[in-house]
Amino acid sequence: MKEIKLSTQSYKGVRDFYPEDAAVQDYIFTTWSKTAKAFGFARFDASLLEPAELYKAKGAENAEMVNEQTYTFIDRGEREVTLRPEMTPSVARMIAAKKRDLQFPVRWYSIPNLFRYERPQRGRLREHWQLNCDIFGGDELAGDIESIALAHQLLLDFGAAPKMFEVRVNNRQEMRSLYENLGIKDPATQNKITQLNDRFHKLPRAEYCTQLEALIGADTAQKVLALLENPESSLATRELVNGLFELGITNVKIDRSLARGFNYYTGTIFEIFDVSGENNRSLLGGGRYDNLTALFSEDSVSGVGFGMGDVTMRDFLETHALLEGRVKSIAPTLVIIPADPSHNLAALKIAQVFRQREISTAVDTGEKKLGKKISDAAGASILYALVVGQDELQSNTYTLKNLPQSTSEEGTLDTLLTSLIVAL
């Protein structure tokens, strides 16, 4: 009976990272870390397993997310556990646990992998990695400005120009005040309007108005629509925008439809959008969440932060051709090629000499002919090749081939090693 072979396809909604893709991911992670550290952020991490109650605790919106969009299961100890869909509750838990030992303001960043069971689509998968940057404590306005400035700088450090993206800001607390001034005082109704506003730029205007009128009536709906189409700059957002302008960040606009999906935001919220026609979408988002640590303690700590996913980050970089020449080659610098299998061990020993001087070195112990190995090395973007045969071993004289330039140099290993170090 013929054995049934397993599929080579990965689980739906996740990715395999072959070396070329892993090199791009490494570039993204390295740039994220470098910029976050430049702003004084320290890296932290946590387990990808959390008690499910951590995500249910903030009410119906989060409970629905846990029930419908997370990987939640009962472990062997009969505990309900969730693969983390976001990092903010975890960092809030950690801050609350150590708040008496920490010196505020605290600036932390992490690059966790996150899991959500949802329909895979462009920019959104079931597993991804995400840069999270959070500031706890300190002056709130300064924290909001610094958080947005960091997000802005991240894109610049990837080579983006400010004209490629736009910062959109709003304020949850101000929106509640504006709704109350229009006579919309019921918090549940305000939340429904906020959820509808989150689709303001996606819905046809007539459909948006129809749904809004069903919530609050035609007259009040027209006032809300006017608020969105002609956003007034109240004190908090005006101070925020002015502060960003002082830092030279001018690609900013107030967007009163901006809602953000989580109900724990209490003040400033913001997103950065790619303004290109090919990838017109949000690249990152965040805001202020002053009550989240109150889940763990009566003495809450104010916080502000954002998340930037690696899927949308790569889409942005590819859309604007910002990966070219920036991702390190996955090829080694040097390949040692034994002329015969009997010289494999000698080649491995020679490779150690170059590796000890931090030169990336591979040994081709394959069965192809010498000429084919050299041409394969050139095709793989390896810079140098060194052949090891009986003559070379006896004379201690080797030939170092510069593959891109089709030149060569002869000498002892010490001579060629010195030459290579100078060239690199």
VOMI-922600 format. One line per 3 residues: number of its first residue (from 1); their letters; for each residue x, y negated, z negated of N, C-alpha, C. Coordinates in pm, whole numbers, plus 50000, padded with zeros to 5 digits. Example, Ala and Ser with C-alpha at 12.3 -4.5 7.8 and 13.67 -1.06 7.14 Angstrom:
<rs>
1> as> 51319:50569:49220:51230:50450:49220:51320:50330:49220  51285:50225:49292:51367:50106:49286:51290:49997:49213
</rs>
This chain:
<rs>
1> mke> 50085:50119:50000:50000:50000:50000:50089:49875:50000  50061:49782:50091:50144:49663:50105:50127:49569:49986  50240:49525:49932:50237:49435:49817:50190:49295:49859
4> ikl> 50099:49238:49782:50049:49104:49812:50148:49001:49757  50192:48912:49843:50289:48811:49804:50219:48686:49749  50283:48622:49655:50228:48500:49597:50243:48384:49695
7> stq> 50154:48287:49682:50160:48168:49766:50279:48081:49728  50337:48015:49825:50445:47920:49799:50393:47779:49771  50260:47761:49777:50201:47630:49753:50203:47598:49603
10> syk> 50230:47473:49570:50225:47430:49430:50080:47410:49388  50058:47396:49259:49925:47369:49204:49871:47239:49264  49743:47236:49295:49685:47119:49362:49699:46994:49276
13> gvr> 49747:46889:49340:49757:46760:49272:49888:46736:49201  49985:46829:49214:50119:46807:49159:50220:46815:49271  50347:46787:49241:50449:46783:49344:50567:46872:49309
16> dfy> 50626:46931:49413:50760:46989:49400:50861:46881:49437  50972:46877:49365:51075:46779:49394:51198:46850:49449  51205:46858:49582:51327:46908:49645:51436:46802:49623
19> ped> 51564:46838:49644:51672:46744:49610:51654:46603:49667  51605:46590:49790:51587:46457:49848:51483:46377:49770  51375:46445:49728:51270:46376:49651:51318:46347:49509
22> aav> 51394:46441:49452:51447:46419:49318:51543:46301:49316  51615:46279:49427:51706:46165:49434:51629:46033:49432  51514:46029:49500:51430:45910:49498:51374:45889:49358
25> qdy> 51327:45997:49297:51273:45986:49162:51380:45937:49064  51501:45989:49078:51611:45947:48991:51640:45799:49010  51635:45751:49134:51656:45608:49160:51549:45524:49093
28> ift> 51423:45568:49103:51313:45495:49040:51331:45492:48889  51358:45608:48829:51374:45615:48684:51493:45530:48637  51603:45537:48711:51723:45462:48673:51698:45312:48677
31> tws> 51628:45266:48781:51597:45124:48792:51501:45081:48682  51400:45161:48657:51308:45131:48545:51386:45113:48416  51471:45210:48384:51545:45206:48258:51638:45085:48251
34> kta> 51706:45057:48361:51801:44946:48362:51731:44813:48334  51616:44792:48397:51544:44666:48378:51486:44656:48238  51427:44766:48189:51370:44765:48054:51477:44736:47950
37> kaf> 51594:44798:47965:51703:44775:47871:51753:44631:47880  51751:44573:48000:51794:44434:48016:51705:44339:47937  51579:44379:47913:51485:44299:47835:51489:44337:47686
40> gfa> 51584:44421:47648:51598:44458:47508:51508:44569:47462  51455:44649:47554:51367:44760:47517:51450:44886:47489  51411:44960:47386:51475:45086:47350:51386:45201:47395
43> rfd> 51449:45308:47444:51372:45420:47494:51327:45512:47381  51203:45561:47391:51150:45661:47299:51079:45768:47381  51038:45873:47315:50961:45977:47383:50877:46051:47279
46> asl> 50788:46134:47326:50702:46214:47238:50661:46339:47313  50603:46435:47242:50557:46557:47306:50443:46528:47401  50435:46606:47509:50323:46590:47601:50194:46651:47546
49> lep> 50203:46720:47432:50085:46776:47365:50042:46684:47251  49914:46648:47250:49860:46565:47143:49725:46624:47100  49684:46600:46975:49549:46639:46934:49445:46568:47021
52> ael> 49345:46639:47067:49244:46579:47155:49174:46461:47088  49164:46464:46956:49095:46357:46885:49164:46222:46903  49293:46224:46936:49365:46098:46957:49303:46018:47071
55> yka> 49250:46086:47173:49193:46018:47290:49042:45998:47276  48978:46075:47189:48834:46060:47169:48802:45949:47069  48900:45907:46992:48873:45823:46876:48821:45684:46911
58> kga> 48845:45636:47033:48805:45500:47067:48670:45491:47134  48586:45593:47115:48448:45580:47160:48415:45658:47285  48297:45627:47342:48238:45707:47449:48323:45709:47575
61> ena> 48384:45596:47611:48462:45590:47734:48578:45689:47729  48650:45690:47618:48762:45782:47606:48715:45925:47588  48605:45947:47517:48552:46082:47501:48515:46141:47636
64> emv> 48457:46059:47723:48423:46105:47858:48549:46142:47936  48655:46061:47918:48781:46092:47986:48835:46226:47939  48830:46252:47807:48881:46378:47753:48800:46495:47806
67> neq> 48669:46478:47812:48581:46588:47854:48590:46617:48004  48615:46515:48085:48605:46532:48230:48737:46522:48305  48837:46455:48247:48957:46425:48325:49087:46477:48264
70> tyt> 49079:46543:48150:49203:46587:48087:49215:46738:48089  49338:46782:48068:49365:46924:48047:49361:46947:47896  49245:46987:47848:49223:47008:47705:49190:47154:47680
73> fid> 49248:47210:47575:49228:47352:47548:49241:47378:47398  49201:47497:47356:49214:47541:47218:49340:47625:47207  49431:47587:47117:49555:47663:47104:49534:47785:47015
76> rge> 49641:47860:46992:49630:47984:46915:49595:47960:46769  49613:47836:46723:49574:47802:46587:49437:47740:46577  49358:47755:46685:49221:47702:46693:49217:47550:46685
79> rev> 49323:47484:46733:49326:47339:46739:49297:47292:46881  49220:47185:46895:49191:47129:47027:49307:47037:47068  49371:47073:47178:49494:47005:47220:49476:46951:47362
82> tlr> 49539:46838:47390:49530:46774:47523:49670:46747:47577  49690:46781:47706:49810:46733:47774:49791:46583:47795  49882:46502:47746:49859:46358:47740:49824:46299:47876
85> pem> 49714:46223:47884:49677:46153:48007:49735:46012:48012  49783:45962:47900:49841:45829:47889:49935:45829:47769  50019:45727:47758:50119:45723:47652:50086:45624:47541
88> tps> 50000:45527:47567:49977:45421:47469:49927:45473:47334  49830:45566:47328:49791:45617:47197:49905:45684:47121  49994:45751:47194:50107:45817:47128:50202:45715:47065
91> var> 50233:45608:47139:50325:45509:47084:50259:45435:46968  50127:45412:46976:50057:45348:46865:50064:45436:46740  50048:45566:46759:50058:45661:46647:50198:45655:46585
94> mia> 50301:45651:46670:50438:45650:46620:50470:45519:46547  50421:45407:46600:50442:45278:46534:50373:45277:46399  50249:45327:46393:50176:45330:46267:50246:45418:46164
97> akk> 50308:45527:46209:50375:45619:46117:50500:45557:46055  50565:45468:46126:50694:45414:46079:50691:45263:46058  50573:45204:46052:50566:45058:46054:50637:44992:45936
100> rdl> 50649:45062:45824:50717:45003:45709:50869:45005:45725  50918:45087:45818:51062:45098:45839:51110:45018:45961  51018:44968:46041:51055:44901:46166:51069:44751:46146
103> qfp> 51154:44691:46228:51170:44546:46228:51099:44490:46351  50993:44416:46328:50912:44363:46438:50963:44226:46481  50946:44193:46610:50878:44271:46714:50958:44391:46761
106> vrw> 50887:44497:46792:50947:44620:46844:50924:44624:46994  51029:44653:47069:51019:44668:47215:51063:44809:47251  50969:44890:47295:50997:45029:47329:50952:45058:47472
109> ysi> 51024:45149:47537:50980:45197:47668:50995:45348:47674  50920:45409:47764:50928:45554:47785:50894:45585:47930  50933:45704:47974:50900:45750:48110:50840:45891:48097
112> pnl> 50718:45900:48046:50658:46032:48025:50593:46086:48152  50575:46218:48156:50488:46274:48260:50349:46289:48199  50248:46255:48279:50109:46246:48234:50021:46335:48321
115> fry> 49908:46378:48265:49822:46474:48333:49677:46428:48327  49612:46428:48445:49468:46400:48451:49405:46488:48557  49295:46548:48521:49226:46632:48619:49128:46543:48695
118> erp> 49170:46499:48813:49086:46416:48898:49116:46447:49044  49039:46393:49133:49056:46424:49275:49184:46360:49326  49280:46442:49375:49404:46385:49428:49377:46296:49548
121> qrg> 49445:46182:49553:49433:46089:49664:49560:46004:49669  49570:45919:49770:49690:45836:49782:49709:45754:49655  49826:45764:49598:49859:45687:49479:49811:45748:49349
124> rlr> 49741:45862:49355:49686:45920:49233:49689:46072:49242  49761:46136:49153:49771:46281:49150:49733:46332:49012  49734:46463:48995:49697:46520:48866:49812:46520:48766
127> ehw> 49932:46508:48815:50049:46490:48729:50136:46382:48790  50182:46293:48705:50275:46193:48753:50363:46147:48637  50466:46070:48669:50550:46008:48568:50519:45860:48566
130> qln> 50535:45798:48451:50495:45658:48438:50589:45584:48344  50632:45468:48386:50705:45380:48297:50605:45310:48206  50626:45320:48076:50545:45247:47978:50636:45152:47900
133> cdi> 50600:45026:47893:50674:44926:47816:50578:44857:47721  50611:44856:47593:50521:44801:47492:50597:44713:47394  50532:44604:47352:50585:44515:47250:50486:44514:47134
136> fgg> 50535:44542:47014:50450:44539:46895:50498:44429:46802  50401:44351:46750:50433:44242:46660:50484:44120:46735  50518:44016:46659:50568:43893:46720:50456:43803:46769
139> del> 50495:43691:46827:50399:43594:46879:50322:43653:46996  50191:43643:46993:50110:43711:47094:50126:43650:47233  50122:43518:47244:50136:43456:47376:50272:43487:47435
142> agd> 50377:43475:47355:50511:43506:47404:50522:43652:47445  50458:43741:47369:50459:43883:47404:50389:43910:47535  50274:43845:47556:50202:43862:47683:50285:43814:47800
145> ies> 50348:43697:47784:50430:43641:47892:50550:43731:47920  50615:43778:47814:50733:43861:47832:50698:43994:47898  50583:44051:47862:50541:44178:47921:50520:44163:48071
148> ial> 50453:44057:48112:50430:44033:48254:50561:44000:48325  50648:43922:48258:50777:43888:48317:50861:44013:48342  50856:44109:48251:50927:44235:48270:50872:44311:48390
151> ahq> 50739:44321:48397:50677:44391:48510:50715:44325:48643  50715:44192:48644:50752:44116:48763:50898:44143:48801  50987:44142:48703:51129:44163:48728:51156:44304:48780
154> lll> 51079:44401:48733:51096:44537:48781:51086:44545:48932  50985:44479:48987:50968:44483:49132:51080:44409:49203  51125:44300:49145:51238:44228:49206:51363:44315:49205
157> dfg> 51383:44392:49099:51502:44476:49090:51499:44593:49187  51384:44624:49241:51375:44723:49348:51395:44660:49485  51420:44529:49487:51444:44460:49613:51322:44392:49671
160> aap> 51211:44391:49597:51089:44328:49648:51100:44176:49641  51035:44109:49734:51023:43964:49732:50888:43928:49670  50878:43815:49598:50752:43778:49534:50633:43773:49630
163> kmf> 50658:43745:49760:50548:43738:49856:50486:43874:49883  50552:43982:49841:50501:44117:49865:50394:44158:49765  50386:44087:49651:50293:44129:49547:50236:44009:49474
166> evr> 50132:44033:49398:50061:43926:49329:50024:43971:49188  50045:43884:49090:50007:43911:48952:49868:43854:48927  49777:43939:48882:49641:43895:48852:49615:43911:48703
169> vnn> 49563:43805:48641:49544:43805:48496:49400:43772:48460  49360:43820:48345:49230:43790:48288:49244:43804:48137  49134:43780:48065:49136:43792:47919:49003:43848:47872
172> rqe> 49007:43963:47809:48884:44030:47764:48807:43944:47662  48877:43885:47569:48811:43804:47467:48744:43682:47530  48813:43619:47624:48754:43504:47693:48630:43545:47771
175> mrs> 48635:43662:47834:48519:43706:47912:48397:43726:47822  48420:43781:47703:48307:43797:47610:48249:43662:47573  48335:43563:47550:48287:43428:47517:48210:43367:47633
178> lye> 48260:43386:47754:48192:43331:47872:48056:43397:47892  48047:43528:47869:47919:43596:47882:47820:43545:47777  47870:43526:47655:47782:43476:47549:47731:43336:47581
181> nlg> 47817:43254:47642:47773:43120:47682:47665:43124:47788  47659:43235:47864:47554:43252:47965:47431:43321:47907  47434:43347:47776:47321:43411:47711:47327:43563:47710
184> ikd> 47437:43621:47753:47453:43767:47754:47526:43805:47626  47451:43835:47522:47510:43856:47390:47520:44003:47350  47451:44089:47421:47454:44232:47387:47588:44294:47429
187> pat> 47668:44348:47334:47799:44405:47370:47789:44518:47472  47684:44600:47464:47669:44711:47558:47649:44657:47700  47569:44550:47712:47548:44490:47844:47677:44427:47895
190> qnk> 47752:44363:47808:47880:44305:47847:47974:44414:47901  47975:44528:47833:48061:44638:47879:48020:44689:48016  47889:44696:48041:47840:44742:48170:47879:44643:48281
193> itq> 47873:44514:48249:47915:44413:48347:48065:44427:48375  48142:44448:48268:48287:44466:48283:48318:44584:48373  48248:44697:48353:48269:44816:48435:48231:44789:48581
196> lnd> 48124:44713:48601:48083:44678:48738:48185:44583:48802  48234:44488:48724:48333:44393:48777:48461:44462:48821  48491:44577:48760:48610:44651:48797:48604:44696:48943
199> rfh> 48483:44699:49000:48466:44738:49142:48427:44620:49229  48446:44498:49176:48402:44378:49246:48464:44364:49385  48592:44396:49397:48662:44382:49526:48644:44505:49615
202> klp> 48581:44608:49564:48563:44731:49641:48422:44746:49696  48324:44687:49625:48186:44699:49668:48149:44590:49768  48058:44618:49862:48001:44510:49943:47933:44409:49851
205> rae> 47943:44283:49883:47891:44179:49794:47742:44198:49763  47665:44238:49863:47520:44256:49840:47494:44369:49741  47572:44477:49751:47554:44590:49659:47594:44550:49518
208> yct> 47704:44473:49505:47745:44426:49373:47634:44341:49311  47579:44249:49387:47475:44160:49336:47351:44238:49295  47315:44337:49374:47198:44418:49341:47216:44488:49207
211> qle> 47332:44547:49186:47358:44617:49060:47365:44520:48943  47425:44403:48966:47436:44304:48859:47299:44249:48821  47212:44222:48922:47078:44173:48894:46996:44274:48816
214> ali> 47020:44402:48842:46949:44505:48768:46987:44505:48620  47107:44457:48590:47152:44453:48451:47103:44329:48377  47108:44212:48444:47086:44086:48370:46989:43990:48438
217> gad> 46927:44031:48549:46834:43942:48617:46903:43855:48721  46825:43807:48816:46882:43736:48931:46947:43604:48892  46883:43525:48805:46937:43393:48771:47072:43404:48700
220> taq> 47076:43490:48598:47203:43506:48524:47309:43571:48611  47267:43661:48700:47363:43727:48789:47432:43625:48878  47358:43525:48924:47419:43422:49008:47524:43341:48930
223> kvl> 47498:43321:48802:47595:43249:48719:47722:43331:48698  47705:43463:48679:47822:43550:48663:47901:43555:48794  47830:43563:48906:47897:43565:49035:47976:43436:49058
226> all> 47918:43323:49021:47989:43195:49034:48114:43193:48947  48103:43255:48829:48219:43263:48739:48334:43341:48803  48298:43450:48873:48402:43533:48934:48462:43466:49057
229> enp> 48379:43399:49135:48426:43340:49259:48499:43208:49237  48471:43143:49126:48538:43016:49094:48586:43022:48949  48691:43098:48923:48733:43121:48784:48783:42993:48718
232> ess> 48723:42961:48605:48771:42847:48528:48888:42893:48443  48983:42805:48423:49102:42841:48348:49085:42794:48204  49035:42881:48118:49019:42846:47978:49155:42853:47910
235> lat> 49159:42815:47784:49285:42787:47716:49386:42900:47722  49345:43023:47685:49440:43132:47674:49504:43166:47810  49421:43181:47912:49478:43215:48043:49557:43099:48102
238> rel> 49515:42976:48071:49592:42861:48121:49731:42859:48058  49738:42883:47927:49868:42887:47860:49954:43002:47914  49890:43115:47941:49963:43229:47994:50021:43198:48131
241> vng> 49938:43145:48220:49983:43113:48356:50091:43004:48352  50071:42902:48268:50172:42796:48258:50305:42852:48208  50298:42945:48112:50420:43006:48061:50493:43085:48168
244> lfe> 50419:43157:48250:50480:43232:48360:50542:43137:48462  50474:43028:48490:50531:42929:48582:50664:42873:48528  50669:42852:48396:50793:42802:48335:50909:42899:48358
247> lgi> 50878:43029:48370:50981:43130:48395:51007:43150:48544  50943:43071:48628:50964:43082:48772:50876:43185:48839  50775:43237:48766:50684:43337:48822:50559:43264:48869
250> tnv> 50549:43243:49000:50441:43159:49055:50339:43238:49137  50367:43365:49165:50271:43445:49242:50168:43506:49147  50096:43415:49077:50000:43453:48973:49865:43391:49004
253> kid> 49758:43463:48976:49624:43407:48989:49535:43462:48879  49437:43382:48839:49336:43428:48744:49228:43501:48821  49198:43623:48780:49096:43704:48846:48996:43750:48740
256> rsl> 48881:43684:48734:48782:43714:48631:48713:43849:48650  48731:43911:48765:48674:44045:48786:48764:44154:48728  48888:44118:48698:48982:44217:48646:48930:44270:48513
259> arg> 48923:44403:48502:48862:44463:48384:48954:44558:48311  49035:44637:48385:49113:44746:48328:49020:44854:48274  49060:44976:48283:48970:45086:48254:48951:45121:48109
262> fny> 49046:45088:48021:49037:45134:47884:48968:45030:47796  48892:45081:47700:48815:44989:47616:48894:44939:47496  49024:44971:47487:49099:44923:47371:49167:44789:47394
265> ytg> 49157:44734:47516:49216:44603:47539:49134:44495:47470  49203:44401:47403:49132:44301:47322:49156:44158:47370  49255:44134:47453:49287:43998:47496:49333:43996:47640
268> tif> 49455:43950:47662:49511:43943:47796:49511:44079:47864  49470:44084:47989:49486:44202:48073:49547:44154:48205  49624:44243:48270:49688:44202:48394:49714:44323:48482
271> eif> 49722:44299:48611:49761:44398:48709:49848:44329:48813  49937:44406:48874:50015:44356:48987:49972:44433:49111  49940:44359:49217:49887:44417:49340:49986:44402:49454
274> dvs> 49996:44507:49533:50065:44501:49662:49972:44429:49759  50018:44323:49820:49931:44244:49907:49945:44280:50054  50024:44386:50084:50036:44427:50224:49908:44496:50270
277> gen> 49881:44489:50397:49761:44553:50449:49767:44704:50444  49888:44761:50450:49902:44907:50454:49886:44970:50316  49909:44895:50211:49910:44954:50076:49848:44857:49976
280> nrs> 49733:44803:50013:49668:44699:49933:49603:44762:49810  49679:44772:49703:49630:44839:49583:49708:44790:49460  49656:44827:49343:49723:44794:49218:49848:44880:49200
283> llg> 49958:44817:49159:50083:44888:49136:50105:44921:48989  50053:44838:48902:50067:44860:48758:49963:44778:48686  49941:44811:48561:49844:44736:48484:49867:44751:48335
286> ggr> 49816:44655:48260:49831:44662:48115:49758:44550:48048  49790:44527:47923:49725:44421:47849:49749:44432:47700  49678:44347:47626:49693:44341:47481:49591:44431:47413
289> ydn> 49639:44508:47315:49553:44601:47242:49583:44589:47093  49523:44488:47030:49558:44455:46893:49497:44547:46788  49405:44634:46827:49337:44717:46727:49373:44864:46735
292> lta> 49462:44904:46826:49483:45046:46848:49550:45114:46729  49648:45048:46667:49712:45111:46552:49619:45118:46431  49506:45046:46435:49408:45054:46325:49342:45191:46319
295> lfs> 49357:45273:46424:49307:45411:46418:49379:45491:46311  49499:45449:46275:49583:45526:46184:49604:45459:46050  49572:45329:46040:49601:45255:45918:49514:45131:45911
298> eds> 49483:45089:45790:49407:44964:45772:49491:44844:45813  49621:44857:45803:49714:44748:45835:49759:44763:45980  49684:44707:46073:49712:44726:46216:49824:44633:46262
301> vsg> 49887:44672:46373:49995:44594:46433:49953:44557:46575  49969:44430:46612:49930:44388:46746:50025:44446:46849  49973:44472:46969:50055:44530:47073:50016:44481:47211
304> vgf> 50111:44481:47303:50085:44451:47443:50180:44536:47527  50132:44584:47639:50218:44667:47722:50156:44698:47856  50229:44775:47937:50179:44812:48069:50236:44946:48109
307> gmg> 50175:45006:48212:50223:45130:48270:50238:45116:48420  50344:45177:48474:50371:45174:48619:50401:45317:48663  50318:45375:48749:50333:45513:48790:50435:45532:48902
310> dvt> 50499:45651:48903:50601:45676:49004:50542:45700:49142  50416:45745:49149:50353:45770:49279:50328:45637:49350  50264:45543:49281:50238:45412:49342:50368:45335:49364
313> mrd> 50467:45358:49276:50596:45291:49292:50662:45335:49422  50663:45465:49447:50725:45514:49571:50647:45469:49693  50514:45470:49685:50433:45422:49798:50469:45277:49832
316> fle> 50486:45195:49728:50522:45055:49748:50659:45043:49814  50757:45118:49764:50892:45111:49818:50896:45157:49963  50822:45262:49995:50820:45311:50133:50746:45215:50224
319> tha> 50638:45156:50176:50562:45061:50257:50647:44943:50299  50732:44897:50208:50812:44777:50234:50957:44811:50272  50984:44939:50303:51117:44983:50345:51224:44943:50245
322> lle> 51195:44964:50116:51287:44925:50010:51370:45041:49956  51359:45158:50019:51440:45271:49977:51568:45284:50060  51567:45227:50177:51679:45243:50269:51808:45187:50210
325> grv> 51911:45274:50203:52041:45233:50152:52050:45219:50002  51943:45251:49930:51942:45234:49784:51947:45366:49707  51908:45474:49772:51905:45604:49706:52038:45674:49728
328> ksi> 52098:45722:49619:52228:45787:49629:52217:45916:49710  52323:45944:49786:52327:46067:49865:52329:46188:49772  52258:46293:49813:52258:46416:49735:52379:46503:49771
331> apt> 52453:46462:49875:52568:46541:49920:52687:46517:49829  52770:46619:49807:52894:46597:49734:52989:46510:49815  53088:46453:49750:53187:46373:49821:53281:46460:49903
334> lvi> 53316:46574:49847:53419:46661:49906:53370:46805:49908  53403:46877:50016:53379:47020:50020:53511:47092:50042  53538:47192:49962:53654:47278:49979:53610:47400:50060
337> ipa> 53680:47428:50170:53639:47536:50260:53747:47645:50264  53721:47762:50205:53817:47872:50216:53821:47922:50360  53941:47944:50410:53955:47995:50547:53914:48141:50557
340> dps> 53914:48208:50444:53883:48352:50441:53824:48383:50303  53734:48481:50293:53677:48514:50161:53782:48545:50055  53897:48593:50096:54002:48624:49998:54058:48499:49931
343> hnl> 54025:48380:49987:54074:48254:49932:53967:48182:49848  53853:48248:49825:53744:48183:49751:53787:48140:49611  53854:48229:49537:53894:48196:49401:53993:48080:49400
346> aal> 54087:48080:49493:54183:47970:49501:54110:47838:49530  54008:47843:49615:53931:47723:49646:53856:47672:49524  53803:47765:49444:53733:47725:49322:53829:47657:49224
349> kia> 53951:47707:49216:54050:47645:49128:54086:47505:49175  54105:47490:49305:54137:47358:49361:54022:47259:49338  53900:47308:49351:53784:47221:49329:53785:47163:49187
352> qvf> 53831:47242:49091:53835:47194:48954:53928:47074:48939  54034:47071:49017:54129:46959:49011:54059:46828:49047  53979:46831:49153:53908:46711:49198:53793:46675:49103
355> rqr> 53725:46776:49052:53614:46750:48959:53662:46685:48831  53781:46723:48786:53835:46664:48664:53862:46515:48680  53873:46469:48804:53889:46326:48831:53757:46264:48877
358> eis> 53648:46332:48843:53511:46283:48866:53478:46264:49013  53534:46350:49097:53499:46353:49239:53405:46471:49261  53284:46443:49306:53185:46548:49328:53235:46643:49436
361> tav> 53250:46771:49400:53315:46867:49489:53237:46997:49493  53210:47044:49614:53146:47174:49635:53244:47268:49704  53218:47396:49692:53299:47497:49760:53207:47577:49851
364> dtg> 53238:47583:49978:53156:47658:50074:53209:47800:50085  53147:47891:50013:53187:48032:50015:53097:48114:50107  53028:48047:50197:52942:48117:50291:53020:48199:50392
367> ekk> 52950:48268:50478:53012:48361:50572:53028:48304:50713  52994:48177:50731:53007:48117:50864:53154:48095:50899  53179:48076:51029:53315:48050:51075:53360:47911:51029
370> lgk> 53492:47894:51024:53551:47771:50972:53498:47647:51044  53497:47648:51176:53450:47532:51253:53306:47498:51222  53222:47601:51205:53081:47579:51175:53064:47519:51036
373> kis> 53146:47564:50942:53138:47508:50808:53172:47359:50808  53272:47323:50884:53311:47182:50891:53201:47098:50957  53144:47148:51066:53037:47072:51133:52912:47064:51044
376> daa> 52884:47170:50969:52770:47167:50876:52793:47063:50766  52916:47054:50718:52948:46956:50615:52928:46814:50667  52972:46789:50790:52952:46657:50849:52804:46626:50865
379> gas> 52727:46726:50908:52583:46707:50924:52510:46684:50794  52569:46732:50684:52507:46714:50552:52553:46585:50483  52624:46499:50556:52671:46369:50506:52778:46380:50399
382> ily> 52850:46494:50397:52965:46506:50309:53079:46425:50370  53151:46351:50287:53251:46258:50339:53383:46325:50375  53425:46422:50294:53558:46480:50313:53552:46633:50308
385> alv> 53644:46695:50377:53658:46841:50374:53806:46876:50361  53833:46983:50285:53970:47030:50267:53970:47181:50284  54049:47231:50378:54055:47374:50409:54163:47440:50325
388> vgq> 54130:47557:50270:54225:47634:50191:54249:47767:50261  54371:47785:50313:54411:47910:50376:54545:47957:50322  54594:48068:50375:54719:48123:50327:54836:48027:50347
391> del> 54841:47961:50463:54949:47867:50491:54947:47751:50392  54828:47698:50365:54815:47585:50273:54860:47624:50132  54820:47741:50090:54855:47786:49955:55005:47808:49940
394> qsn> 55069:47861:50042:55213:47888:50034:55296:47760:50041  55254:47666:50124:55331:47543:50144:55291:47431:50049  55177:47448:49982:55119:47342:49896:55099:47213:49976
397> tyt> 55072:47228:50104:55040:47116:50191:54902:47139:50252  54814:47041:50234:54675:47056:50276:54636:46942:50369  54527:46962:50439:54475:46858:50527:54339:46812:50476
400> lkn> 54329:46683:50447:54205:46623:50402:54138:46556:50522  54023:46606:50560:53953:46554:50678:53849:46450:50634  53854:46332:50694:53751:46231:50676:53646:46257:50783
403> lpq> 53534:46315:50743:53437:46363:50842:53366:46252:50917  53320:46144:50854:53253:46038:50932:53346:45971:51032  53476:45957:50997:53569:45885:51084:53649:45977:51175
406> sts> 53634:46110:51155:53707:46209:51236:53858:46187:51230  53908:46153:51110:54051:46138:51088:54095:46238:50983  54225:46253:50967:54276:46348:50867:54406:46298:50809
409> eeg> 54443:46352:50693:54566:46316:50623:54624:46442:50560  54754:46459:50571:54820:46576:50514:54900:46537:50390  54912:46632:50298:54991:46608:50179:54965:46713:50073
412> tld> 55033:46700:49961:55007:46789:49848:54872:46754:49787  54827:46841:49700:54700:46814:49633:54706:46684:49554  54818:46660:49484:54832:46537:49406:54827:46414:49497
415> tll> 54895:46423:49612:54894:46310:49706:54756:46284:49761  54688:46389:49802:54555:46373:49860:54454:46328:49755  54472:46376:49632:54383:46334:49525:54397:46184:49499
418> tsl> 54520:46137:49493:54543:45993:49475:54487:45912:49590  54506:45960:49710:54454:45892:49829:54302:45885:49825  54241:45993:49783:54095:45998:49780:54040:45904:49673
421> iva> 54104:45900:49558:54061:45810:49452:54067:45665:49498  54173:45629:49568:54187:45492:49620:54078:45463:49723  54050:45559:49810:53951:45539:49914:53809:45522:49857
424> l> 53785:45590:49749:53650:45584:49691:53634:45463:49599
</rs>
